[in-house]
Amino acid sequence: MKNALDFVAHIAVNVVDHPDEVRIRPLDRGNEVIFEVHVHPEDQGAIIGRGGQTANALRTFLDVIGRRDNRRYTLEIADTDEVADEAPAPIEAAAGEAEAGEDE
């Protein structure tokens, strides 16, 4: 799941104007993981893309990663104006994992 989460985070923070407000909450449902993406309200269009092209491309890549991992990955883009405060920012999460790896 880490590779899929890293992929979604990398794309999300690089297509929006407010990368510090990107939050991704993985919801593990057994064999399926739903990546709930929260972005700044002004960035909704960027993460969805024209005609949904960006979101559909992300879903296609997640499908490929999921087949390799024998899991199903789903992308949901939150349509609320609220940012998921309980989910860490992708940049913060990556920094925390890097620090944890140094301790091992």
N, C-alpha and C positions, 0 to 999 in steps of 0.2 A: 504494500500500500504506500510505502514511503516514496517510491519512484513516481507513482501516480500523483500523489500530493505535491511533490516537488515540481512536477511538470505543470500542474494547474497553477501553482503559486508563481512559477517563473513567467508563464504567459500572462497571468492576470496583472501582476505588478508592472509588466512592461507594456501593456496596451492602454493603461488608464493614466489620467492626469494627476490623480491623488493616490500614488502607490502606498503611502503610509496608512491609508484607510481601508486597504484590502484586508478582508478577514475570510478565512476558509475554515469551515467547521466540518470535519469528516464525521459522518454518522454511520457507524458500523452496524450493519444488519445481517450478520452471519456471512453469507457468501457474497453479499452486495455491500458496497460502500458508496454512500451518497456524499458528494462534495458540495456543500452548501456555500456558495460564494456571495459575500456581502461586499459591496463597493459603495463609494460616495455616490449620492444620487445623480450628480453630473456625469458620472462614468458608466451609467447603465447602458447607454448606447454603444460605448466603446467595447464593453465586454460582450454584448450581444452581437454587435456588428450589423451591417446592412443586410436586412432580410434574414437575420439570424445566422449569417455565415460564420462569424467568429465562434459563436457558441456551438454550432454544428461541427465545426472543425475540431474544437476541443473534445466534443463527445466522440468523434471518430477516433482520435488519438487515444482517448481513454479506453475505447473498445479494444484497440490493438494491445494496449498495455494490460488490460484485463484478461485478454485471451492468454497472454504469456504467463500471467499470475494465477490463472484458473479462478478468477474472481470477476464480478461484474462491477464496474465503476460507472456511476451516474453523476451527471453535473446538473445542479440546480442553481439558478441565479436568483437570489432573494429579491423580491420586488418591493420590499419595504424601504423606507427612508432611514431606518435604524441600522446601525452597524452592530454586528454580533460581538459585543464587548467580551463575552466569555471565550471567544476563539482568539488565539494569538495571531498576530500579524505574521505572514509568511517569513518575513525577514527576521523577526524575533525568534520564531520557531527554529529556523535554520541555524541561527547563532547559538541557541541553547543546545541543539543537537551536536554542534561542532565542539562546544565546551565539554559536553558529556563524553564525547569520543576521546578527548584528550586525557580524561581521568582514567581510562581503561588501560 
